[in-house]
Amino acid sequence: MNIHNTAIVEDGAILEDGVIVEQFAFISKDAKIGKNSIIKQGSRVVGNTTIGENSKIFSYAIVGEIPQDMSFVNGEKTGLIIGKNAVIHEFCTINSGSHKGDGFTRIGDNAFIMAYCHIAHDCIVGNNIILANNATLAGHVELGDFTVVGGLTPIHQFVKVGQSAMIAGASALSQDIPPFCLAEGNRAYIRGLNLVGIRRRFPKDEVEIINKAYKFIFNQGENIKEQAEILLKNSDNLNVKDMCEFIINTKRGIPLKKGKI
């Protein structure tokens, strides 16, 4: 463990083996930092925040601060949980949870979060996600594993994005995006499959199964829930089932362009 003499680490903080805390960084008494993590110059880890091993918090990022929610009352027992191998770049802000959720904001393993991003209270973020510069998640947003959000893209509160979906840069998303889909625009709507992303994850035959499922659901007009219900009954593929169940259970709706998708 290596703590610079200008850093502030409050009594009670738990720093595991190999942690490096650079100049002028701050770590609160309720924080826990996993082994071999680096808290870089000027960054702040505050509140009841847990950060997994082999993570890097870059300069002037602030993680674990209280929610930007006018109903939040100081003293509420809330927190932030970040998995292992996280990379959180300069000037990012990640808030703790609130009483409106289960009290925690949660980020999975292998997150790659670029500069100036914001993750608000009670978000649930999966494993292996990428947020490009200035991506912004409002409260209670959920991102599935392997989701990519482009730069300068805000996502409305309570929106859900399925696994391996991609939201293009400079979009504005206010509705749910099913697994494996690509959305773009202001307001964003589904443009097709995130083929680049799913080809990185799955073999060719699985990509083809997902592609056929997408065409069955989305190329029959706007009755996508009906198509998803039909396909769900007739497929035993787990990824297809995930797509179908997501569409059937959406609460904010799926954004479709009028006419051909």
C-alpha positions in Angstrom: 0.0 0.0 0.0 1.3 3.4 -0.9 -0.4 6.6 0.3 1.1 10.0 -0.6 1.6 12.3 2.3 -0.7 14.9 0.9 -3.6 12.5 0.5 -6.4 12.3 3.1 -7.5 8.8 4.1 -10.0 9.0 6.9 -9.8 6.6 9.9 -12.0 3.5 9.2 -11.4 3.4 5.4 -10.3 -0.1 4.2 -7.5 -0.2 1.7 -6.4 -3.7 0.6 -2.9 -4.7 -0.4 -1.3 -2.9 -3.3 -3.6 0.2 -3.2 -1.9 3.4 -4.4 -3.4 6.8 -3.3 -1.8 9.7 -5.1 -1.4 13.4 -4.2 -4.4 15.3 -2.8 -6.8 12.4 -3.2 -9.5 11.8 -0.6 -11.0 8.6 0.7 -13.8 8.6 3.3 -14.0 6.6 6.4 -16.7 4.3 5.0 -14.9 3.5 1.8 -13.4 0.1 0.8 -10.8 0.0 -2.0 -9.9 -3.4 -3.5 -6.3 -4.6 -3.9 -4.0 -3.2 -6.5 -6.4 -0.3 -7.2 -5.1 3.2 -7.9 -6.8 6.4 -6.7 -5.1 9.1 -8.7 -4.3 12.7 -7.9 -7.2 14.9 -6.7 -9.9 12.2 -7.0 -12.5 11.7 -4.3 -14.0 8.5 -3.0 -16.7 9.5 -0.6 -19.5 7.9 1.4 -20.2 4.2 1.7 -18.4 3.3 -1.5 -16.8 -0.1 -2.4 -14.4 -0.3 -5.3 -13.3 -3.7 -6.6 -9.7 -4.8 -7.1 -7.5 -3.6 -10.0 -9.5 -0.5 -10.5 -8.3 3.0 -11.5 -10.0 6.2 -10.4 -8.5 9.0 -12.5 -7.8 12.6 -11.4 -10.7 14.7 -10.2 -13.3 12.0 -10.5 -15.8 12.0 -7.6 -17.4 8.7 -6.8 -20.0 8.0 -4.0 -21.3 11.5 -3.5 -24.9 12.0 -2.4 -27.6 12.0 -5.1 -28.6 15.1 -7.0 -32.2 14.6 -5.8 -34.1 17.3 -4.0 -35.9 14.7 -1.8 -32.7 13.2 -0.5 -32.1 13.7 3.2 -28.6 13.8 4.5 -28.0 10.9 6.8 -29.7 8.3 4.7 -27.8 5.1 4.6 -26.9 4.8 0.9 -23.9 3.7 -1.1 -22.1 2.9 -4.3 -20.7 -0.5 -5.3 -18.2 -0.7 -8.2 -16.9 -4.1 -9.4 -13.3 -5.1 -10.2 -11.1 -3.8 -13.1 -13.1 -0.5 -13.3 -11.5 2.4 -15.2 -13.1 5.7 -14.3 -11.6 8.7 -16.1 -11.1 12.3 -15.2 -14.0 14.4 -13.8 -16.5 11.6 -13.8 -19.3 11.8 -11.1 -21.0 8.7 -9.8 -23.6 9.2 -7.1 -24.7 6.9 -4.3 -28.1 5.3 -4.3 -31.2 6.7 -2.5 -34.3 5.6 -0.5 -36.2 5.4 -3.9 -34.2 2.3 -4.8 -32.5 -0.2 -2.6 -30.0 2.4 -1.4 -27.2 1.6 -3.8 -25.9 2.5 -7.2 -24.3 -0.5 -8.7 -21.7 -0.9 -11.4 -20.4 -4.3 -12.5 -16.9 -5.6 -13.4 -14.7 -4.2 -16.2 -16.5 -0.9 -16.6 -14.7 1.6 -18.9 -16.0 5.1 -18.2 -14.4 8.0 -20.1 -14.0 11.6 -19.0 -16.9 13.8 -17.7 -19.5 11.0 -17.6 -22.2 11.0 -15.0 -24.0 8.1 -13.4 -26.9 9.2 -11.2 -28.4 7.6 -8.1 -29.8 4.1 -8.1 -28.5 3.1 -11.6 -27.8 -0.5 -12.2 -25.0 -1.0 -14.7 -23.8 -4.4 -15.9 -20.5 -5.9 -16.6 -18.1 -4.8 -19.5 -19.9 -1.6 -20.3 -18.4 1.4 -22.1 -19.5 5.0 -21.6 -17.8 7.5 -23.9 -17.0 11.0 -22.9 -19.9 13.0 -21.4 -22.4 10.2 -21.5 -25.0 10.9 -18.8 -27.2 8.4 -17.0 -30.2 9.8 -15.1 -31.5 8.1 -11.9 -32.6 4.5 -12.0 -31.2 3.8 -15.5 -30.3 0.1 -16.1 -27.7 -1.0 -18.6 -27.2 -4.6 -19.5 -23.8 -6.3 -19.9 -21.6 -5.2 -22.8 -23.7 -2.0 -23.4 -22.0 0.9 -25.2 -23.2 4.5 -24.8 -21.7 7.0 -27.2 -20.3 10.4 -26.2 -22.6 13.4 -25.4 -25.6 11.0 -25.0 -28.1 11.5 -22.1 -30.4 8.7 -21.0 -33.7 9.5 -19.3 -34.4 8.2 -15.8 -35.8 4.7 -15.5 -34.8 3.8 -19.0 -33.6 0.2 -19.5 -31.0 -0.9 -22.1 -30.5 -4.6 -22.8 -27.3 -6.5 -23.1 -24.9 -5.7 -26.0 -27.0 -2.8 -27.2 -25.3 0.4 -28.4 -26.6 4.0 -28.1 -24.8 6.2 -30.7 -23.1 9.4 -29.8 -25.0 12.7 -29.5 -28.3 10.8 -29.2 -30.9 11.4 -26.5 -32.6 8.3 -25.2 -36.0 8.4 -23.5 -37.3 4.8 -24.1 -36.1 1.3 -23.6 -33.7 -0.4 -26.0 -33.9 -4.2 -26.3 -30.8 -6.4 -26.2 -28.4 -6.5 -29.2 -30.0 -3.4 -30.8 -28.5 -0.1 -32.1 -30.2 3.1 -31.4 -29.4 6.6 -32.7 -30.9 10.1 -32.9 -32.6 12.8 -30.9 -34.9 11.3 -29.8 -33.1 8.0 -30.3 -34.9 5.2 -32.1 -33.8 1.7 -33.1 -31.8 1.6 -36.3 -30.9 -2.1 -36.5 -28.8 -4.6 -34.7 -25.5 -3.8 -33.0 -23.7 -6.2 -35.3 -20.2 -5.1 -34.4 -20.9 -5.7 -30.7 -22.5 -9.1 -31.0 -19.9 -10.4 -33.5 -17.3 -9.6 -30.8 -19.2 -11.8 -28.3 -20.8 -14.6 -30.2 -19.9 -17.1 -32.9 -21.3 -16.7 -36.4 -24.2 -19.1 -36.0 -25.4 -17.4 -32.8 -25.2 -14.0 -34.6 -27.4 -15.4 -37.3 -30.0 -16.7 -34.8 -30.1 -13.2 -33.2 -30.4 -11.6 -36.6 -33.3 -13.8 -37.7 -35.1 -13.1 -34.4 -34.6 -9.3 -34.9 -36.1 -9.5 -38.4 -39.1 -11.6 -37.2 -39.9 -9.1 -34.4 -39.2 -5.8 -36.1 -39.9 -6.2 -39.8 -43.6 -7.0 -39.4 -44.8 -3.4 -38.6 -45.3 -1.9 -35.2 -46.8 -4.9 -33.4 -43.5 -5.9 -31.9 -44.9 -7.2 -28.6 -47.2 -9.6 -30.4 -44.3 -10.8 -32.5 -42.1 -11.2 -29.5 -44.7 -13.3 -27.7 -45.0 -15.6 -30.7 -41.2 -16.0 -31.0 -40.8 -16.6 -27.2 -43.2 -19.6 -27.4 -41.2 -21.1 -30.3 -37.6 -20.5 -29.4 -35.3 -22.2 -26.9 -32.4 -19.9 -27.6 -31.5 -17.9 -24.4 -30.5 -14.8 -26.2 -33.7 -14.8 -28.3 -35.7 -15.3 -25.2 -33.9 -12.4 -23.5 -34.8 -10.1 -26.4 -38.4 -11.2 -26.4 -38.9 -10.9 -22.7 -37.4 -7.5 -22.7 -39.8 -6.3 -25.3 -42.8 -7.9 -23.7 -42.0 -6.4 -20.3 -41.0 -2.9 -21.3 -42.6 -0.1 -19.3 -41.3 3.0 -21.2 -41.9 1.5 -24.6 -39.5 0.7 -27.5 -38.7 3.7 -29.8 -39.5 2.8 -33.4 -39.2 5.0 -36.5 -42.5 5.4 -38.2 -42.5 3.1 -41.3 -39.7 0.8 -42.1 -37.0 0.1 -39.5 
